[in-house]
Amino acid sequence: MNKHGQTALKGFAMGMADLVPGVSGGTIAFIAGIYDPLLDSLSALSGEGLVCARRGKFKQAWQAINGPFLVALGVGMLTAVVTLAAPLHWLLEHKPVMLRAFFTGLVAASVPLVGRHLSPWNARAWIWAALGCAVAGFVTSLPPLVQSTSALWLMGSGMLAICAMLLPGISGSFLLLILGAYEPVLVAIKSLDVTKIAAFGLGAVMGLLAFSRGLKWLLATHRRPALATLTGFLVGSLQALWPWKEGVRPLYTHSDGRVEWLLVNVSPAPMEVWTAVTWMCVGAAVVWGIHRWGEANKQSS
């Protein structure tokens, strides 16, 4: 497979992860070995690429932002969103234990892959990791807000969610869930509601341009503390993916009559334990496969 085809497949994996509350596409980008190139390209959109475009040097602008890489990645992510939004939504409704178990294994296996970049660990790294774990645990324990389908609300939600999607361990879709925008965005995608999709997309682009440069600077100047914090994010986010949950009180009712419940973690059902463990192992195998693929690409390039 050529280079752009591989990038598109990695984008597809990122898009699939971003659709599930509790999983970050940034995690997939990191373990697939495209995280730094992604930040370089995104930060260039509002930096060197924009400067060249204003001067009419469009070829140089295309090169500055690594256009082919961004297009291939974007095509892969868009394909995942369009083709998997409905199936993943169905799985969340009808097979939540299986789906959460799969992504629990995926995120858990990602922890050592991110953490190994800090070897050897010192006291300062552990402190930053503990802080990241606490922040992620707090954020993912917040109850969802009442839903809103306002275009302005969806735009603001898009700005915040895209920032989270860039961070390994912080799930943009879970942030959408907390903001009450997850269901409206999925429905808009499935029904091809152009107005709501455009509002969310505009917010995402604005957030992307503003956040990517700051994140690139942070990783360039304070890489060890940043990576330690991101490792903590991954660990803290696992509580949101605990496969067994129970609704304790209704939050709101959807237009089709379905009731959205506030979920809390509960003890596993004995009959479901081994099924869940199997799916956790599958998720872990997938993430290690993506990691090995990324490492092989680095060695061959």
Legacy VTK file of the C-alpha trace (Angstrom):
# vtk DataFile Version 3.0
C-alpha trace
ASCII
DATASET POLYDATA
POINTS 301 float
0.000 0.000 0.000
1.315 3.465 -0.871
2.090 6.104 1.728
-1.122 8.090 1.271
-3.245 4.948 1.454
-1.642 4.068 4.778
-2.269 7.585 6.050
-5.922 7.335 5.011
-6.289 4.059 6.934
-4.798 5.674 10.024
-7.243 8.536 9.557
-10.062 5.981 9.362
-8.927 4.522 12.699
-8.791 8.023 14.211
-12.283 8.801 12.945
-13.646 5.560 14.389
-12.080 6.335 17.782
-13.433 9.879 17.823
-16.991 8.589 17.372
-16.932 6.675 20.665
-17.240 8.551 23.980
-14.130 7.842 26.044
-11.664 7.317 23.184
-9.496 9.975 21.534
-8.383 10.065 17.929
-5.219 11.709 19.251
-4.382 8.424 20.975
-4.545 6.576 17.653
-2.436 9.265 15.966
0.206 8.972 18.675
0.551 5.198 18.623
0.418 5.156 14.813
3.434 7.459 14.646
1.740 10.425 12.954
1.099 12.695 15.947
3.998 15.121 15.469
3.539 15.364 11.663
-0.163 16.025 12.279
0.567 18.885 14.682
3.167 20.307 12.274
0.646 20.341 9.418
-2.199 21.777 11.484
-0.091 24.537 13.020
1.188 25.465 9.551
-2.396 26.100 8.420
-2.485 29.278 10.488
1.259 29.917 10.243
3.645 29.433 7.342
0.977 28.035 5.031
-1.296 31.036 5.563
1.586 33.478 5.002
2.504 31.807 1.690
-1.127 31.729 0.556
-1.553 35.455 1.232
1.488 36.116 -0.959
0.018 34.028 -3.759
2.599 31.262 -3.311
0.054 28.459 -3.284
2.513 25.699 -4.170
4.739 26.634 -1.244
1.673 26.882 1.003
0.606 23.364 -0.031
4.073 22.071 0.769
4.205 23.950 4.091
1.040 22.311 5.382
1.976 18.916 3.899
-1.237 18.980 1.878
-1.225 15.368 0.609
-0.835 14.088 4.186
-3.717 16.215 5.502
-5.998 15.307 2.595
-5.349 11.580 2.960
-5.880 11.746 6.726
-9.035 13.834 6.320
-10.486 11.461 3.722
-9.910 8.528 6.055
-11.518 10.285 9.028
-14.484 11.512 6.997
-15.041 8.025 5.589
-15.101 6.598 9.116
-17.571 9.215 10.331
-19.946 8.744 7.388
-19.840 4.940 7.334
-19.554 4.141 11.050
-21.685 6.781 12.784
-24.864 4.720 12.496
-23.343 1.276 13.330
-21.429 2.600 16.354
-24.525 4.429 17.553
-26.439 1.134 17.299
-23.707 -0.711 19.222
-23.756 1.919 21.979
-27.501 1.393 22.266
-27.696 -2.407 21.982
-24.210 -3.822 22.744
-22.662 -1.269 25.139
-20.699 -3.782 27.235
-18.997 -5.279 24.181
-18.147 -1.893 22.664
-16.868 -0.363 25.904
-14.805 -3.491 26.630
-13.172 -3.266 23.192
-12.182 0.363 23.686
-11.121 -0.254 27.301
-8.566 -2.711 25.957
-7.540 -0.236 23.276
-6.958 2.644 25.703
-5.326 0.446 28.386
-2.849 -0.914 25.838
-2.079 2.662 24.761
-0.856 3.664 28.233
2.558 1.914 28.062
2.979 2.986 24.426
2.715 6.647 25.384
4.483 6.237 28.724
7.539 4.549 27.212
8.544 7.876 25.655
9.292 9.097 29.213
11.646 6.285 30.195
13.196 6.545 32.702
10.342 7.899 34.817
11.217 10.290 37.652
9.240 11.862 40.497
8.297 14.899 38.417
6.862 12.719 35.641
4.776 10.764 38.156
3.386 14.003 39.586
2.346 15.263 36.153
0.837 11.869 35.319
-1.146 11.870 38.571
-2.419 15.365 37.788
-3.481 14.290 34.291
-5.200 11.206 35.695
-7.131 13.308 38.221
-8.228 15.844 35.579
-9.385 13.148 33.142
-11.160 11.247 35.901
-13.003 14.392 36.983
-13.978 15.464 33.455
-15.246 12.008 32.480
-17.343 11.775 35.654
-19.335 14.925 34.894
-23.014 14.342 34.029
-24.231 15.316 30.540
-25.944 18.660 30.152
-29.395 19.092 28.689
-29.210 18.716 24.931
-29.272 21.688 22.604
-29.556 21.692 18.821
-28.763 25.387 18.453
-26.287 26.058 15.651
-24.325 28.444 17.904
-24.139 25.797 20.656
-22.974 23.173 18.175
-20.296 25.569 16.908
-18.974 26.163 20.426
-19.115 22.446 21.152
-17.134 21.774 17.977
-14.397 24.179 19.082
-13.987 22.462 22.453
-14.360 18.919 21.155
-11.714 19.258 18.445
-9.213 20.458 21.056
-9.922 17.335 23.103
-9.699 15.102 20.034
-6.103 16.250 19.494
-5.091 15.193 22.996
-4.319 11.516 23.601
-6.561 10.374 26.454
-9.134 13.164 26.249
-12.134 12.088 24.219
-13.725 14.737 22.044
-16.903 12.682 21.716
-17.136 12.311 25.505
-16.779 16.072 25.840
-19.612 16.395 23.324
-21.651 14.043 25.510
-21.007 16.213 28.580
-21.945 19.343 26.613
-25.157 17.703 25.425
-24.119 17.891 21.777
-23.145 14.268 21.064
-26.579 12.999 20.078
-27.475 16.095 17.963
-24.178 15.804 16.053
-24.690 12.084 15.333
-28.282 12.696 14.245
-27.160 15.581 12.016
-24.563 13.339 10.349
-27.025 10.480 9.827
-29.739 12.796 8.478
-27.282 14.969 6.498
-28.489 18.163 8.196
-26.199 20.566 6.336
-26.820 23.556 8.614
-25.919 21.770 11.842
-23.004 19.920 10.260
-21.646 23.222 8.900
-21.989 24.928 12.302
-20.179 22.118 14.075
-17.528 21.933 11.334
-16.861 25.678 11.458
-16.367 25.511 15.206
-14.054 22.531 14.817
-11.904 24.354 12.241
-11.657 27.446 14.450
-10.659 25.383 17.467
-8.192 23.358 15.433
-6.355 26.406 14.116
-6.206 28.024 17.550
-5.209 24.958 19.590
-2.791 23.086 17.334
-0.072 25.754 17.428
-0.207 25.982 21.219
-0.025 22.204 21.586
2.909 22.012 19.172
4.760 24.660 21.192
4.011 22.821 24.440
5.372 19.516 23.130
8.430 21.252 21.674
9.356 23.123 24.869
7.942 20.940 27.674
7.702 17.513 26.073
8.312 15.316 29.130
5.742 17.014 31.413
3.261 17.117 28.516
3.677 13.413 27.708
3.447 12.497 31.404
0.186 14.446 31.654
-1.155 12.787 28.508
-0.295 9.372 29.948
-2.281 10.316 33.031
-5.164 11.399 30.801
-5.259 7.898 29.323
-5.389 6.221 32.735
-8.027 8.625 34.069
-10.242 8.180 31.022
-10.547 4.423 31.632
-13.270 4.949 34.224
-15.517 6.374 31.508
-15.051 3.181 29.456
-15.841 0.727 32.286
-18.074 -1.762 30.426
-20.744 -2.190 33.100
-22.931 0.797 33.819
-26.367 1.423 35.257
-28.809 4.281 34.739
-29.593 6.019 38.024
-31.855 8.837 36.849
-33.293 10.102 33.555
-31.652 13.200 32.087
-33.784 13.966 29.039
-35.978 12.355 26.411
-35.027 12.250 22.729
-37.388 13.243 19.942
-37.999 9.562 19.148
-39.030 8.808 22.739
-35.760 7.279 23.967
-34.698 8.290 27.468
-31.105 9.348 28.182
-29.984 8.183 31.642
-27.217 9.302 33.977
-24.884 6.287 34.050
-22.710 5.100 36.930
-20.186 2.250 37.037
-21.422 -0.989 38.616
-20.009 -4.449 39.292
-19.798 -6.775 36.275
-22.460 -9.319 35.497
-20.808 -12.762 35.945
-22.066 -14.083 32.597
-20.560 -11.111 30.750
-17.081 -11.075 32.281
-15.320 -13.439 29.901
-17.021 -11.926 26.864
-15.849 -8.486 27.970
-12.308 -9.734 28.675
-12.211 -11.235 25.181
-13.181 -7.927 23.613
-10.634 -6.100 25.785
-7.950 -8.409 24.423
-9.153 -7.723 20.880
-8.922 -3.956 21.519
-5.420 -4.337 22.956
-4.345 -6.438 19.967
-5.662 -3.797 17.565
-3.771 -0.968 19.247
-0.531 -2.960 19.354
-1.018 -3.825 15.697
-1.421 -0.143 14.829
1.679 0.656 16.890
3.768 -1.995 15.120
2.509 -0.721 11.784
3.540 2.810 12.691
6.984 1.653 13.811
7.472 -0.311 10.598
6.564 2.767 8.545
9.120 4.856 10.453
11.883 2.324 9.787
11.083 2.082 6.078
10.893 5.848 5.547
LINES 1 302
301 0 1 2 3 4 5 6 7 8 9 10 11 12 13 14 15 16 17 18 19 20 21 22 23 24 25 26 27 28 29 30 31 32 33 34 35 36 37 38 39 40 41 42 43 44 45 46 47 48 49 50 51 52 53 54 55 56 57 58 59 60 61 62 63 64 65 66 67 68 69 70 71 72 73 74 75 76 77 78 79 80 81 82 83 84 85 86 87 88 89 90 91 92 93 94 95 96 97 98 99 100 101 102 103 104 105 106 107 108 109 110 111 112 113 114 115 116 117 118 119 120 121 122 123 124 125 126 127 128 129 130 131 132 133 134 135 136 137 138 139 140 141 142 143 144 145 146 147 148 149 150 151 152 153 154 155 156 157 158 159 160 161 162 163 164 165 166 167 168 169 170 171 172 173 174 175 176 177 178 179 180 181 182 183 184 185 186 187 188 189 190 191 192 193 194 195 196 197 198 199 200 201 202 203 204 205 206 207 208 209 210 211 212 213 214 215 216 217 218 219 220 221 222 223 224 225 226 227 228 229 230 231 232 233 234 235 236 237 238 239 240 241 242 243 244 245 246 247 248 249 250 251 252 253 254 255 256 257 258 259 260 261 262 263 264 265 266 267 268 269 270 271 272 273 274 275 276 277 278 279 280 281 282 283 284 285 286 287 288 289 290 291 292 293 294 295 296 297 298 299 300
